[in-house]
């Protein structure tokens, strides 16, 4: 993408993967095969020189999908979790870094995908909550924690009393938390 070149997949199967330059008669290509008993690929052939000219570049790049752009956006967001990275800023940054144009919608989808990759899903966070609370109590004696779920095992709320006082324990007992 940094050169503005595009590729297409010519072969894709469980054991083999091959991509070539989108421009006909260009010699650039990458071929890989699956390493037995793993999910990894081993590159078996690379022709790293494009024989197509720069005039074949298109502004609407076919590889500018959310799963490609999210790595660039995740790099920016990982350094500063409090940053508000707006769609227009993403479009400007991508357009300045790569010789491609992306739409606001592409930028927004890529940002959402990057945030998902960085933070995980809400469901992932809730599955980690019991471990977090266990470690909180283990390393901070005197803390009271409780998770409440409904009959369908869906999360309702969490109670955490840091440095429990008599009133917080009474609240805890009063409401049978």
VEXDREN-2710 file (C-alpha; in Angstrom, 1 decimal):
% VEXDREN-2710
k/r/px/py/pz
1/UNK/0.0/0.0/0.0
2/UNK/2.9/2.4/0.7
3/UNK/3.7/2.3/-3.1
4/UNK/0.1/2.4/-4.1
5/UNK/0.3/-1.0/-5.8
6/UNK/-2.5/-3.4/-5.6
7/UNK/-2.6/-7.2/-5.7
8/UNK/-5.1/-10.0/-6.2
9/UNK/-5.3/-13.5/-4.9
10/UNK/-4.9/-16.0/-7.8
11/UNK/-4.8/-19.2/-5.6
12/UNK/-6.1/-19.8/-2.2
13/UNK/-6.6/-23.2/-0.7
14/UNK/-5.9/-24.9/2.6
15/UNK/-2.4/-25.7/1.5
16/UNK/-1.4/-23.0/-0.9
17/UNK/-1.7/-19.2/-1.3
18/UNK/-0.6/-17.0/-4.2
19/UNK/-1.0/-13.3/-4.9
20/UNK/0.0/-11.3/-7.9
21/UNK/0.1/-7.6/-8.9
22/UNK/-3.3/-6.4/-10.2
23/UNK/-1.7/-5.0/-13.3
24/UNK/-1.5/-7.6/-16.1
25/UNK/2.0/-8.7/-17.1
26/UNK/3.6/-7.4/-14.0
27/UNK/6.1/-9.8/-12.6
28/UNK/5.5/-9.1/-8.8
29/UNK/4.1/-12.1/-6.9
30/UNK/4.2/-14.0/-3.6
31/UNK/3.6/-17.7/-3.2
32/UNK/3.3/-19.6/0.1
33/UNK/2.3/-23.0/1.3
34/UNK/1.0/-24.3/4.6
35/UNK/3.6/-25.9/6.9
36/UNK/2.2/-29.3/7.8
37/UNK/0.5/-29.7/11.2
38/UNK/0.4/-25.9/11.8
39/UNK/-1.6/-22.9/10.7
40/UNK/1.6/-21.1/9.6
41/UNK/2.5/-20.3/6.0
42/UNK/6.0/-20.6/4.5
43/UNK/6.8/-18.3/1.6
44/UNK/8.2/-20.4/-1.2
45/UNK/8.6/-17.8/-4.0
46/UNK/8.8/-14.0/-4.0
47/UNK/9.3/-11.7/-7.0
48/UNK/9.7/-8.4/-5.3
49/UNK/10.1/-6.1/-8.3
50/UNK/7.1/-4.5/-10.0
51/UNK/7.5/-4.3/-13.7
52/UNK/4.3/-2.2/-14.0
53/UNK/4.6/1.6/-14.1
54/UNK/3.5/4.1/-11.6
55/UNK/0.8/5.5/-13.9
56/UNK/-1.3/2.4/-13.2
57/UNK/-1.9/3.5/-9.6
58/UNK/-5.5/3.9/-8.6
59/UNK/-6.6/6.2/-5.8
60/UNK/-9.3/3.7/-4.6
61/UNK/-7.1/1.0/-3.4
62/UNK/-8.6/-2.5/-3.2
63/UNK/-6.6/-3.5/-0.2
64/UNK/-7.7/-0.5/1.9
65/UNK/-10.1/-2.6/3.9
66/UNK/-10.7/-2.3/7.6
67/UNK/-8.5/-5.4/8.4
68/UNK/-5.5/-3.7/6.7
69/UNK/-6.0/-0.2/7.9
70/UNK/-6.7/-1.2/11.5
71/UNK/-3.0/-1.9/12.0
72/UNK/-2.1/1.7/11.2
73/UNK/-4.9/3.1/13.3
74/UNK/-4.2/0.7/16.2
75/UNK/-0.6/2.0/16.3
76/UNK/-1.9/5.6/16.7
77/UNK/-4.5/4.6/19.3
78/UNK/-2.2/2.3/21.3
79/UNK/0.1/5.1/22.2
80/UNK/-2.7/7.3/23.6
81/UNK/-5.9/5.6/24.8
82/UNK/-7.5/9.0/25.6
83/UNK/-7.1/10.3/22.1
84/UNK/-10.3/11.1/20.2
85/UNK/-9.3/10.0/16.7
86/UNK/-12.0/11.3/14.4
87/UNK/-12.9/9.8/11.0
88/UNK/-11.7/13.0/9.2
89/UNK/-8.4/12.8/10.9
90/UNK/-8.0/9.2/9.9
91/UNK/-8.8/9.9/6.3
92/UNK/-6.2/12.8/6.3
93/UNK/-3.5/10.6/8.0
94/UNK/-4.1/7.6/5.7
95/UNK/-4.1/9.9/2.6
96/UNK/-0.8/11.5/3.7
97/UNK/0.9/8.2/4.5
98/UNK/-0.2/6.2/1.6
99/UNK/-0.9/7.1/-2.1
100/UNK/-4.6/6.1/-1.7
101/UNK/-7.9/7.7/-0.9
102/UNK/-10.3/6.2/1.6
103/UNK/-13.8/7.3/2.5
104/UNK/-15.0/8.5/5.9
105/UNK/-17.0/5.2/6.2
106/UNK/-13.8/3.2/5.5
107/UNK/-12.0/5.2/8.2
108/UNK/-14.8/4.7/10.7
109/UNK/-15.0/0.9/10.1
110/UNK/-11.2/0.6/10.3
111/UNK/-11.2/2.5/13.6
112/UNK/-14.0/0.3/15.1
113/UNK/-12.1/-2.8/14.0
114/UNK/-8.8/-1.4/15.5
115/UNK/-10.6/-0.7/18.8
116/UNK/-12.0/-4.2/18.8
117/UNK/-8.5/-5.6/18.3
118/UNK/-7.0/-3.4/21.0
119/UNK/-9.7/-3.7/23.7
120/UNK/-11.6/-6.9/22.8
121/UNK/-15.3/-7.3/23.0
122/UNK/-17.6/-6.4/26.0
123/UNK/-18.2/-10.1/26.4
124/UNK/-14.4/-10.7/26.7
125/UNK/-14.2/-8.0/29.4
126/UNK/-17.0/-9.6/31.5
127/UNK/-15.4/-13.1/31.3
128/UNK/-12.2/-11.6/32.8
129/UNK/-14.1/-9.9/35.6
130/UNK/-14.1/-12.9/38.1
131/UNK/-10.3/-13.3/37.7
132/UNK/-9.8/-9.5/38.2
133/UNK/-11.9/-9.5/41.4
134/UNK/-10.1/-12.7/42.7
135/UNK/-6.7/-11.0/42.2
136/UNK/-8.0/-7.7/43.8
137/UNK/-9.1/-9.6/46.9
138/UNK/-6.0/-11.7/47.0
139/UNK/-3.6/-8.8/46.9
140/UNK/-5.6/-6.3/49.0
141/UNK/-6.9/-7.9/52.2
142/UNK/-10.1/-6.3/53.5
143/UNK/-11.7/-5.7/50.1
144/UNK/-15.2/-7.1/49.5
145/UNK/-16.3/-8.0/46.0
146/UNK/-19.3/-9.7/44.6
147/UNK/-20.7/-10.4/41.1
148/UNK/-24.4/-10.8/40.6
149/UNK/-25.8/-12.6/37.5
150/UNK/-29.4/-13.3/36.7
151/UNK/-31.1/-16.7/36.2
152/UNK/-29.7/-16.8/32.6
153/UNK/-26.2/-16.3/33.9
154/UNK/-26.2/-12.8/32.4
155/UNK/-24.2/-10.1/34.2
156/UNK/-26.3/-7.7/36.4
157/UNK/-23.8/-5.8/38.5
158/UNK/-20.5/-5.9/40.4
159/UNK/-20.0/-4.8/44.0
160/UNK/-16.5/-3.6/45.1
161/UNK/-15.8/-2.1/48.5
162/UNK/-12.2/-0.9/48.7
163/UNK/-10.9/-0.8/52.3
164/UNK/-14.2/-1.9/53.7
165/UNK/-15.8/0.1/56.4
166/UNK/-18.6/-0.9/58.7
167/UNK/-21.1/1.0/56.6
168/UNK/-20.1/-0.7/53.4
169/UNK/-20.2/-4.1/54.9
170/UNK/-23.7/-3.3/56.4
171/UNK/-24.8/-2.2/52.9
172/UNK/-23.4/-5.4/51.5
173/UNK/-25.3/-7.5/54.1
174/UNK/-28.5/-5.4/54.0
175/UNK/-29.0/-5.9/50.2
176/UNK/-27.7/-9.5/50.3
177/UNK/-25.2/-8.7/47.7
END
